[in-house]
Amino acid sequence: MIARAARGLWRAAVPVLVTLAVWQAVVSLSGVPRFILPGPGLVAQSLWDNAALIWQNTLWSASNLGLGLVIGIALGVETALLLALSRRARWLLRPMLVLAQAIPAFALAPVITLWLGYGMPSKIVTIALVTYFPIASALFDRLMSLPAGLSDLSRLSGAGRWRETLLLRLPHAVPGLLSGLRLAAVYGPLAVLIGEWVGASQGLGHLMLMSNGRGQTALMFAALIALSGLSLSLWIAVEALSRWSEKRLSFA
């Protein structure tokens, strides 16, 4: 067990070490000024010197991300179930969803900030919108793709629409939900960044903008690394949930 964990850590560390080596080689050989591309040592020093500031802004961004994801996931699951259960809902809502997806949610960030201000609400709404559509779409597609054998079994047993959805369609649709969550794990941190770039008084995106404007490039890279760590943590959590689901459930 320990040996397997050590091998896993080593496989994860190799790409990081190679990236750092290439980064340092580019800085050393090209002679690029520090204010354009600082070396990894300077960025690490900035991370250490500004740890409290970076941590404070990371917590703010993580809070926005967590709340936005919870709302986006809840609305996405609710919408997918409603569409699967009701033909009227599909007739009324699905065209609206298609039209809504034609408008990039990121493009709405300035409008949402204008309406809700520079605080947490505008960031949470932006993240929820960005993560809502992939979850609703992936889960609904899987809910409606029940294998013919299971569908026939449900019909022969006289199961109603609700019973069929809860006992057959929803367990079968778990991989679709996980696919939506993987997309949300990618789009969510990007929505955090864009929302804070549009207008914010805190957060990693705000810190990056302020650092860039003041010529503190090393601090800007340090904030970017913190955001990358936040994204990686979210991705690891989704993958862990996916592996746990695969062990506990059998998917048709």
Secondary structure as GFF3:
##gff-version 3
##sequence-region A 1 252
A	DSSP	alpha_helix	2	30	.	.	.	ID=ss1
A	DSSP	alpha_helix	40	49	.	.	.	ID=ss2
A	DSSP	alpha_helix	51	85	.	.	.	ID=ss3
A	DSSP	alpha_helix	87	102	.	.	.	ID=ss4
A	DSSP	three_ten_helix	105	108	.	.	.	ID=ss5
A	DSSP	alpha_helix	109	116	.	.	.	ID=ss6
A	DSSP	alpha_helix	120	143	.	.	.	ID=ss7
A	DSSP	alpha_helix	148	156	.	.	.	ID=ss8
A	DSSP	alpha_helix	161	164	.	.	.	ID=ss9
A	DSSP	pi_helix	165	169	.	.	.	ID=ss10
A	DSSP	alpha_helix	170	172	.	.	.	ID=ss11
A	DSSP	alpha_helix	174	198	.	.	.	ID=ss12
A	DSSP	alpha_helix	204	213	.	.	.	ID=ss13
A	DSSP	alpha_helix	217	248	.	.	.	ID=ss14
###
